[in-house]
Amino acid sequence: MFGRIIAIAVSPACGTCCAGLSLFGVVVCGALSHLFSKKYAYLGEDWKAPGMTHEIAASNLLQAAILYAIFFGLSIVNLYTNTMRQRGRR
């Protein structure tokens, strides 16, 4: 059972899915961070919690984008190592 879970986790399909979702997260969080830092007028008011400012929201979104970028890099490394393993190099 545990071996099957590991096989799924290191499969190229898992790496591709994680890379795609992480790249999407980088783009969305980066774009929203940019909009919040420019104090874009059409963001609405639903995001405002007590004490929340545009600067704090932009900083939080930038941190999330950086985390997504790290996981994107790890997914690419996963895909690269799987490609090398399939070619017989290791």
C-alpha positions as a Markdown table, in Angstrom:
| # | Residue | x | y | z |
|---|---|---|---|---|
| 1 | Met | 0.0 | 0.0 | 0.0 |
| 2 | Phe | 2.7 | 2.5 | 1.0 |
| 3 | Gly | 4.8 | 1.6 | -2.1 |
| 4 | Arg | 1.8 | 2.4 | -4.3 |
| 5 | Ile | 1.4 | 5.8 | -2.7 |
| 6 | Ile | 5.0 | 6.6 | -3.3 |
| 7 | Ala | 4.7 | 5.4 | -6.9 |
| 8 | Ile | 1.8 | 7.8 | -7.5 |
| 9 | Ala | 3.6 | 10.7 | -5.7 |
| 10 | Val | 6.7 | 10.4 | -7.9 |
| 11 | Ser | 4.9 | 9.7 | -11.2 |
| 12 | Pro | 5.1 | 12.2 | -14.1 |
| 13 | Ala | 1.4 | 12.8 | -13.9 |
| 14 | Cys | 1.6 | 14.0 | -10.3 |
| 15 | Gly | 4.6 | 16.3 | -11.1 |
| 16 | Thr | 2.8 | 17.7 | -14.1 |
| 17 | Cys | -0.4 | 18.4 | -12.2 |
| 18 | Cys | 1.5 | 20.0 | -9.3 |
| 19 | Ala | 3.6 | 22.1 | -11.7 |
| 20 | Gly | 0.5 | 23.4 | -13.5 |
| 21 | Leu | -1.4 | 24.2 | -10.3 |
| 22 | Ser | 1.6 | 25.9 | -8.7 |
| 23 | Leu | 2.2 | 28.0 | -11.8 |
| 24 | Phe | -1.5 | 29.0 | -11.8 |
| 25 | Gly | -1.1 | 30.0 | -8.1 |
| 26 | Val | 2.0 | 32.1 | -8.9 |
| 27 | Val | 0.3 | 34.0 | -11.6 |
| 28 | Val | -3.0 | 34.6 | -9.7 |
| 29 | Cys | -1.3 | 35.5 | -6.4 |
| 30 | Gly | 1.3 | 37.7 | -8.1 |
| 31 | Ala | -1.3 | 39.5 | -10.1 |
| 32 | Leu | -3.5 | 40.1 | -7.1 |
| 33 | Ser | -0.5 | 41.2 | -5.1 |
| 34 | His | 0.3 | 43.8 | -7.8 |
| 35 | Leu | -3.3 | 45.0 | -7.8 |
| 36 | Phe | -3.3 | 45.4 | -4.0 |
| 37 | Ser | 0.0 | 47.2 | -4.0 |
| 38 | Lys | -1.3 | 49.7 | -6.6 |
| 39 | Lys | -4.5 | 50.1 | -4.5 |
| 40 | Tyr | -6.7 | 49.1 | -7.4 |
| 41 | Ala | -10.1 | 50.8 | -7.0 |
| 42 | Tyr | -12.3 | 47.9 | -8.2 |
| 43 | Leu | -11.2 | 45.2 | -5.7 |
| 44 | Gly | -14.3 | 45.6 | -3.6 |
| 45 | Glu | -14.6 | 45.6 | 0.1 |
| 46 | Asp | -15.2 | 41.9 | 0.8 |
| 47 | Trp | -11.5 | 41.3 | 1.5 |
| 48 | Lys | -11.2 | 43.8 | 4.3 |
| 49 | Ala | -10.9 | 42.4 | 7.8 |
| 50 | Pro | -10.3 | 44.5 | 10.9 |
| 51 | Gly | -6.8 | 45.9 | 10.6 |
| 52 | Met | -6.3 | 44.7 | 7.0 |
| 53 | Thr | -4.7 | 47.2 | 4.6 |
| 54 | His | -3.7 | 47.1 | 1.0 |
| 55 | Glu | -0.1 | 46.8 | 2.0 |
| 56 | Ile | -0.6 | 43.8 | 4.3 |
| 57 | Ala | -2.8 | 42.1 | 1.7 |
| 58 | Ala | -0.2 | 42.7 | -1.0 |
| 59 | Ser | 2.6 | 41.3 | 1.2 |
| 60 | Asn | 0.6 | 38.2 | 2.1 |
| 61 | Leu | -0.2 | 37.5 | -1.5 |
| 62 | Leu | 3.4 | 38.0 | -2.5 |
| 63 | Gln | 4.5 | 35.5 | 0.2 |
| 64 | Ala | 1.9 | 33.0 | -1.1 |
| 65 | Ala | 3.2 | 33.5 | -4.7 |
| 66 | Ile | 6.8 | 32.8 | -3.5 |
| 67 | Leu | 5.6 | 29.6 | -1.8 |
| 68 | Tyr | 3.8 | 28.5 | -5.0 |
| 69 | Ala | 7.0 | 29.3 | -6.9 |
| 70 | Ile | 9.0 | 27.0 | -4.6 |
| 71 | Phe | 6.6 | 24.2 | -5.1 |
| 72 | Phe | 6.6 | 24.8 | -8.9 |
| 73 | Gly | 10.4 | 24.4 | -8.8 |
| 74 | Leu | 10.1 | 21.2 | -6.7 |
| 75 | Ser | 7.6 | 19.8 | -9.3 |
| 76 | Ile | 10.0 | 20.6 | -12.1 |
| 77 | Val | 12.7 | 18.7 | -10.2 |
| 78 | Asn | 10.3 | 15.8 | -9.8 |
| 79 | Leu | 9.6 | 15.7 | -13.5 |
| 80 | Tyr | 13.3 | 16.0 | -14.3 |
| 81 | Thr | 14.3 | 13.1 | -12.0 |
| 82 | Asn | 11.5 | 10.9 | -13.4 |
| 83 | Thr | 12.7 | 11.6 | -16.9 |
| 84 | Met | 16.2 | 10.6 | -16.0 |
| 85 | Arg | 14.9 | 7.5 | -14.3 |
| 86 | Gln | 12.9 | 6.4 | -17.3 |
| 87 | Arg | 16.0 | 6.9 | -19.6 |
| 88 | Gly | 18.0 | 4.7 | -17.3 |
| 89 | Arg | 20.2 | 7.4 | -15.9 |
| 90 | Arg | 20.4 | 8.1 | -12.2 |
